[in-house]
Structures are given as C-alpha cells and as structure tokens.
Amino acid sequence: MKNINRFKILFLSLILAVTVQVNAQMADTLSNPHSMMNIQNYEMMWKKSLWYRVNLGTKINNGFFARNHEVTRVIIDAVKNDKIIPYSSDSLDIRITKEDFLKRLIIPQTVNSEDEYEDDDAAWGDVNGITIKKNDGQKPGDEYDPTRLWVIELKVDRIFDKRRSKMYNDLVAVNLIIPAQENPKGIDIVLGSFSFRELNDKVFHAKAEDGSLVNDPDAIWYNGVNPAQHRNLGEAFALELWDGRLIKFENPQDNSIIMMYGNDRRSLYQSQEAVYKLMEYEALLWEY
C-alpha cells in the first residue's frame, strides 16, 4: 500500500514538473500581442524601443495629412464610431473610455468669462511665453479640429531577429499629441495612445464577409506625385513613408533626449548621433 502511495506521489510530482516546464516554454515563446512582426521572444537577439516625433505639417509627411483624410481625423472618427478604444499611454496596458478621450479633445478654458471670446483673442493670450491664437474660428469649449493636431509620436521596437539574421522596425504604438502651440498650457499633451496593430486591423482596414481585410477608402496616404497610386495608411506606415525625429530611446531612467541633454541644439545633435549609432550597430553585427 505504501509503495502505491509513493508511486502516486511520484507520478503527480512528475506531472506537475512537466506542466511547469511546458508553461515556462510557452511563456518564453510568446511575442508582444501588439507586434506586427510576431517575432517570438526567444528569437530576439537584441531589442530597443525608440520614440519618434512626426510633424505632419512638413512637406515630406503631407501624404498623412491630406485634407479630409488626415490620419488624426481618421483615428478620432474611429473612436467616436466605437471602432477602437484608446490607451492612456504607449505602454498599451490601460485603456481609457471614449468619454474621457472626448473630454481631452475639448479646447481648455483659460478664463472664467465666456463673453471675452466673442470678438478677440484675449482668452488665448500669452501663456508661459507662448502666444495661443484661435484657428478657424475655434475657441475654448470647442473640440480640437483634427487639422490642429499636426503632431504624432510613434513607438518603434527595433529588433534583431537571430533566426532570420535581420533587423526589423516593428511599429507598436501611435500617440496622438495636442501640440504645445495649440493649447494654453504651452506643453505637448498626449490625447490618447493606440496599438498600431489594432489601428491596422480595425481602422485602416475593414473586415470583409469572408474575414479578410480590405482597405478603408478614407484611410489613405495621399500620393502627391502620382494621385493614381495612393496607399492605405497601414501600408504607408509599414513602408516607413513617414519622417520623424528621434526624441527618446529606451534607457534605465526612461528619460527623453531633451531631458538628458537640454532643450537646445545639443539635443538635436544627440538625436542624430543616436540614429547613426543604431545604423553602425546593425552594420557591425555582421562581423560577429
């Protein structure tokens, strides 16, 4: 009888050990659920998260900001139509409600009296040395027009896949920003963060009856050189048709480049230097 009990205990212990090992292996092979590349964790030899600030008002980024097809308009309309739920930050772990997102979209009040908004710009005034002006007749209490949200930030995971022996740029998150020049606080404000994978599957594309993804006709990257060859926004982001400045790279203190080097030319130089070092690192990998 004792031998049977010992056998049962040994058998259960063996099952428990195998279960723990299998679960550990499964956890090790999981990839980032927001990743477009689906590179498994055990296949990553090296990874670093990068943040880019993209000015949609520049000529090179005009394709993302075509009139009535602005990427900011497409995303905001998707939230209003319940196609997608935003996150509070680009860590993509906590969502915010549609109501909270729309509250953030309201131009803040700067004075108590609404009568002062009628004929002049007194309500906007000069805040912390930055002059805030009304655009297109908008005033505090109105929703920001998407054309005034001309800045987005992109979080990109730069990954070297050791199985394919190739470096990938995996676009993970998109932050909608209220620029400092467009709000009375005089600082950039994150309106909401979005998983690029969710944007691609639910906003930039629509599901057909057979479950396949088809391009949304409103979500286009406008080809100013050849209007016969517009591209879907998801495809344009994947092809890296955007141009942005590196403003942050993964570091122990989680500091931006400006926080490390100050808000002057040195930060710009260090941003460019960081990009060159990433290129150099990729090139030297082939020497190992």
N, C-alpha and C positions, 0 to 999 in steps of 0.2 A: 504493500500500500504506500509505504514511504517512497519507494522508487517511482511509483506512478505520479505522486505529487511533485517529486523532484523533476520528473520529465515534463510535467505540465508547466512548472515554473520556468524551466529552461526553454521550453517551446514558446511561451509568452514573451520571455525576455528577448528571444531571437526575433520574434515578430516585431516587437517594439523597436529594437535596434534597426531593423531593416526599414521600418516606417520612418524613423527619424532621418536615416540616411537618404531615403528617397525624397523626403520633403526638403532636406537641405540641398540636394541636387536640383530639385525643381526651382527652389528659390534662387539658386545660383544661375540658372539658365533663363530666368525671366528678363525681359527687356523693359525699358521705360514705356508705360502704356500710352504716353503721348508722343512717342517717337514715330517718325515717318519711315525710318530705315529698318526698324525692328532688329537692330543688332543686339545679340544676346550679350549679357554681362561678361560671360567667360570668354567672349571673342574680342573684347576691348583690351588692347594693349595699352592704350593711352586715351585720356579724355579730358577736355577742358571746356567749361561753359563760357561763352562770350556774349556780350551785350552790345548791340549796335543801335545808334540813333539815326533814324532815317527822316530826312527833311523832304516831305512830299512836294514842297513848293519849288524845288530845284528842277532845272530842265531835264536832268537825267532821270528823275523819278516822276515826271509828268504822266507817264503811262498809268501809274497807280492812282492818279488824281484827276482823271478826265471829268469834265462837267457832267454831273448827274450820275456818274459811275465811280465816284471817289470810294476808295477802299474803306474809309471811315464811315461813309454813308451806308455802304453795303452791310457792314458789321452792325452798325446801330439799328438799322431796319430789321436785321435778323434777330436781334434781342427783342425788339418791340413785337415781332411776329412769333416769338417763342420758338425760334429755330435753334437757339443756342443759349446757354447760361454762362455768364462771365464768372471769372475767378477774382479774388481780391488781390492776388499778386501772381507773378510769373512762376512761383513755385508750384502752382496749379494743384493746391491741396484743399483750399477752402473756397467755396462758391459764394457769390453774393446774389441777392434776389434781384429780380427785374425792377422792382420798385426802388431799391437802393441805387441801382445803376442809373435809373432815370432821374433820381434826385441829384446825383453827381453831375448830370448833364445840364442842370439848371445854372444859368449865369448868376453868381452870388451877388447879394445886395452889398452896397458899400456905405449907404446912409439909410436913415430910418424913413425919411420922407420920400414918397414916390413922386411927388409933384415936381421935384427937381429934374426928373428925367425927360420932361416934355420937349424942351427946346434947346438944351445944351448938353455938354459932356461933363457937367460938374460932378455927376455921380461916379464917373470913372476916375477923373482927377489924376493925381500923381501919387503912386503908391510905391514907397521904397525906391524912389528914383526912377521908376518905370511908368511912363505915361500910358494909360489904358484908354483906348478910344473905341467908340461904337463903330461896328462894321455892319453895313447893310441894314441900318435902322434897328439893330438889336439892342436890347437894354437888359439890365438885371431883372431876373424873373423869367426871361425867355429861355428856351433851350438853345444850347450852342448849335449853330448851323454846322454841319459836317465840314464845310469848306474852311472853317476856322480851326479845325483840328488837323493841322497840317504836319504833325509830328507823330511818328510811331516808333516804338522800340522793339527790336527783335532779339529774342534769346536763342542762341545757336549753340548746340553741342558739337564741338569739333572732336571727332573720334577717329582713331586709327584702328581699323579692323584687321587684326592679325591673321585671320583666316583668308581674307581677300587681299591682304597686303596693300591696303588702300586707305587714304584719308577721306573722311566724309564730313560734310557740313549738314548737320541734322537740325532743321528749324523746329524748335519745340514750342515757343510761345510768342504771342504778339501782344504788346501793350498799347492801348490807346492812350494818348497823352493830351492833356489840355496845356498848351504851351504857356510859358511864363508871360509872354507878350499878350496873351489873350485872357488873362484873369487878374483880378485886383490884388491877389496875394503876391504876384511877381515871381512865382516859382512854378516849375513844371509839376503837374498833378496827374497821377495815374487815374484815368477814368475807369478802366477795367482791363483785366488780362484774359487772354483767350488761348486755348490749346490750338495750335496750328492744325493738328490732325482733325480736330472737331470742325474747325473752320473749313478745311478742305472737303470733308465728307458731308457736312450739313448746310454750309452756306455757299461756298464757291461752286459746289455741285449739288445736284438733286438726284434722288433715287428714282430710277425708272421702275416700271411694274415688275420687271424680271430681277430687280435688286441691284442692277448695275448703276454706276454713277454717270450722270450726263451733266454737261456744262450748264450752269445757270447763265442765261443770256445777259443779265445785269452785272454779273461779276466778271468784268473784262479788264484786261490790261490793254490800254489803247495804244496801238502801234501807229505813232505819228508819221513814221517814214513810209509805211505801206498799210493803209487802212483796210486792205483786203485780208490782212493777216493779223488780226487782233488775237490775243491769247487769253485763256482763262486765268484768273488771278492766282489760283492754286498752282498752275503751271508756271506762271511768271515768277512766283516766289521760289519754286523748286529750281528754276533755271538761274536763280540769283540775278534777275534783271534789275534789282534794286541796288542802290548805292548808299552806304551809311558809314558813319564814323564810329570806330570802336570806342566805347565810353567806359567799359568795365570788363575785366576778365576775372575768372574765379581766383580768389585769394583767401587766406585764413581770416583776415579781418572783414571780408566782404565789403571792401571799400571801392568806390569808383575811382577812375583815373584822376578826376579833379580833386577828390578828397586826398589822394596820395601826393599830388604834385602842385595843387593850386589852380585857380581859375585864370590861367594866362597861357601864353604861347608854349610854355614848357609842357603843359598837359597835351596840347596838340602834337608836339614833337614825340612825347612818350607814347601817345596813341599810335602814331605811325611806326615808332620803333617796335612796339609790341606786335604789330602786324608783320613787320619784317622778320622778327624773331620766330614767329609761328611758321612763316614760309621757310626760314632757314632750318628749323627743327624738322620739318617734313622732308626737306632735301637731304639732310644728314642721316635720316633714318635708314636710307639705303646703304649706308656704309657699315651697318652692324651685321 
